């Protein structure tokens, strides 16, 4: 299984899992598991996120990032370590890197009706009409799609289908609107500065609606970088570090990056909206016993999801 080398990420239909025959559902689970054991990424259609909602959300986030920096910074709250609201330029860097990524972003968390007391409240910009409405609508749709994906993952791992439900339904998940801002003078930035340096995601799984431009790449097992592409009706769903840790690396949190465009196109922006699906802080990320054996000894110390998140936020520079 680990020897599969995809030239592009596999495409699957979530409807096969949700509404297909028993055979359809079993095939979806098997194909998903094969992809996640090898490349860690899949493209999914029939996920529930409409093109209309996606398009409207991109319009409002582009409107927000077009605001002057001094206006955007009104919504930046350093005391909550970037967990909600605006995070300005040159703040986040990939684990192990000293140079900050060329991006700014905005974080939306659980809606008030499902927000646990330990989570910060969402922060909403007054200047952009429908920012709150569209963001929360997309959050809810992607969370439901994420729960379906986690149910398929649970079955692949030999767990009860709804194993992740109570752990993830009110998880500390984040909808992140990213602006890879234009660089008018490429000579003004550090030589090693990129839009997003190579990294693995922190969370259980990430659901990514189509970005506004190319640039996302994934590192294949043989060391080759391949572009991540998805059709307009698809979203990309990849394994995060928490799920990789839980499964003792049976499911792969694959390293990925967003490369800079050609020098003559650095003045063009790129927008992206990933949904980082996190569990509740109390979830035990200790390796599942079924994923540990003599050939694959336990590779991680025991840790809770909240502790792991705190550790990683410090590593990427959002928390000191």
Beta strands, then each sheet from edge to edge (+ up, - down):
strand 1: 10-13
strand 2: 41-45
strand 3: 85-87
strand 4: 104-108
strand 5: 174-180
strand 6: 196-199
strand 7: 205-209
strand 8: 216-219
strand 9: 225-227
strand 10: 235-239
strand 11: 256-258
strand 12: 270-277
sheet 1: 1+ 2+ 10- 7+ 12- 5+ 4- 3+
sheet 2: 6+ 11- 8+ 9-
end
